[in-house]
Amino acid sequence: MNEGQIYLDFNASTPLAPEVVEAMRPFLTEHFGNPSSHHWAGTPAKAALERARAQVAALLGCDAEEVIFTSGGTESNNLALKGVFFANRERGDHVVTSAVEHPAILQPLRFLETLGAKVTVVPVDRAGRVNPDDVRRALTPRTILVSIMHANNEVGTVQPIAEIAAVTRAAGVLLHTDAAQSVGKIPTRAGELGVDLLSVAGHKLYAPKGIGALFIRRGTRIQPLIHGAGHEGGRRAGTENVLLAVGLGAACDLARTWVGMPAVRALRDRFEHVLKERLGDRVTVNGAGAERLPNTANVNFVGEVGAKVLARVPGLAASTGSACHADSVELSPVLAAMGVPPREGMGAVRFSLGRTTTWEQLERVLAHVAPPDEIGGRREHWEKIYGEKREDEVSWFQGRPSTSLDLIARTGAGPNARIVDVGGGASRLVDALLDAGYQDLVVLDIAAPALDRARKRLAANASRVKWVASDVARWEPGAPFDVWHDRAVFHFMVTPEDRRAYRATMLRALRPGGHAVIGTFASDGPEMCSGLPVQRYEPETLAAELGVDFRLVESIRQEHVTPGGKVQRFQFSRFVRA
Ligand SMILES: Cc1ncc(COP(=O)(O)O)c(C=O)c1O
């Protein structure tokens, strides 16, 4: 990987761990013997194979004889499903699975249906979880096998396998779990899970591709798929791939002793937290609320297309949860089964982290998909305006903002009240508030040049104010405020997403019982301002927009006279936060 590349697709595949490469090296060169041969060339190969089997068994908490090597997750799943079906035909023909399984489960089952199998697919909830009661209800006297994945590859949701095992055990039905994604990431001990069969995929845990394993509980009847000499206890014929088995063994050993998963989880949680902080409800997390793999962040960029979001980040390897066709976007079957609304799921991106992921890499991704201070080029617009125009050249210039001052005074806020003036960089309200004796002031503005100008104007007094250059929708307010003042910012929020984000910031910023004073163009005010469209309000429509958390107390109409002599109709409304 070169400097510019960021790999966040560890659920698709992992690189070989250096320890795995070292363990395999002698088997590329020296040890070439057939593990079934009883001579000097065969015995080291056999010993290495059995050591690898013991290493896999140690990770799975089972006996070595209960582990067979396969070519990967797909083969392990095929062997579990077909092997149990073929070995139990006289007992039954019914198999239960879930709606979020990998194709390596669903396709073999579809094939078995052509041979007479009956398959029941149990649903999942909004977080992707199977309800064990649904499994219980699906069982019939003809059921021979239940196959439910341990952790989902797309969203990372972990299934309640131990609870499902209690159901299958009581019914005398075998339970298989596809643990391709969970082995090496969370505990996957066969005994604790209570499963009869469990699939492992080497390349998901830093071992090579083309190697996997299947745990088959002692005494479980299974028909091999590949017949030949008696390799692997007669359950999978063919001379074993010692080289790859050694790699899988070393990877399992490493997984058992690796203590870094809490660090990966912390990175994932921080990444999701920053995304939420910056994008508000323009981002949702699939599987939120459920137990999830610690490395997986499956995130919907609401109203966007996942592939386009990915394309914004140079050098990023990650996956989308939707497939683009010529003229449409289709949700992945997993997200569809979870009932993710298409408008959200269309924008799904799976970021899957690994042992080598750093915060620096995640920050680079964030800088492209959720830049800290900017929404849709708004900042650029306002920085240009305030960089080029004199203070009294803009139409919204006000020498003394008396309506705002009056309304703030009527909130009853004393001199120690915490007040934020949203979009206040280009206003003289802060001067008037300082004059009036208010001491705890924050001026928030999207345009740093506007703040610079105000600071210069206030000279020594500027240090009495906290200046914040941020888009209101992305601002983290910190300690709660008593008063929120905004003259002519909210009316620029013309998309529902922007209004939601603004409202979310306001809710975070204001203490319960705090006041919001908001001035917007009235319904007979201008339709455009500074070349941008605005949304006009009457007090009632503004109250409806802000919702039940804000109670309208009073409102005042104001006629603003621009420096050019035009009259603009404003309405100022005061709300109390519930
Ligand atoms: C849940 C799950 N099962 C099975 C597989 C298939 O494993 P393999 O690639 O080793 O055949 C994968 C790989 O994507 C997977 O994520």
The ligand as an SDF file (V2000), in Angstrom:
LIG
                    3D

 16 16  0  0  0  0  0  0  0  0999 V2000
  -20.2630  -14.0510    6.2510 C   0  0  0  0  0  0  0  0  0  0  0  0
  -19.4110  -14.6580    5.1900 C   0  0  0  0  0  0  0  0  0  0  0  0
  -19.5470  -15.9500    4.8750 N   0  0  0  0  0  0  0  0  0  0  0  0
  -18.7940  -16.5250    3.9360 C   0  0  0  0  0  0  0  0  0  0  0  0
  -17.8600  -15.8270    3.2170 C   0  0  0  0  0  0  0  0  0  0  0  0
  -17.0920  -16.5110    2.1430 C   0  0  0  0  0  0  0  0  0  0  0  0
  -15.7970  -16.8630    2.5740 O   0  0  0  0  0  0  0  0  0  0  0  0
  -14.6590  -17.2090    1.5170 P   0  0  0  0  0  0  0  0  0  0  0  0
  -14.3410  -15.9550    0.8260 O   0  0  0  0  0  0  0  0  0  0  0  0
  -13.5110  -17.7120    2.3610 O   0  0  0  0  0  0  0  0  0  0  0  0
  -15.1810  -18.2600    0.6180 O   0  0  0  0  0  0  0  0  0  0  0  0
  -17.6870  -14.4770    3.4960 C   0  0  0  0  0  0  0  0  0  0  0  0
  -16.7310  -13.6630    2.7150 C   0  0  0  0  0  0  0  0  0  0  0  0
  -17.0740  -12.5980    2.2250 O   0  0  0  0  0  0  0  0  0  0  0  0
  -18.4780  -13.8780    4.5020 C   0  0  0  0  0  0  0  0  0  0  0  0
  -18.3490  -12.5890    4.8100 O   0  0  0  0  0  0  0  0  0  0  0  0
  1  2  1  0
  2  3  1  0
  2 15  2  0
  3  4  2  0
  4  5  1  0
  5  6  1  0
  5 12  2  0
  6  7  1  0
  7  8  1  0
  8  9  2  0
  8 10  1  0
  8 11  1  0
 12 13  1  0
 12 15  1  0
 13 14  2  0
 15 16  1  0
M  END
$$$$
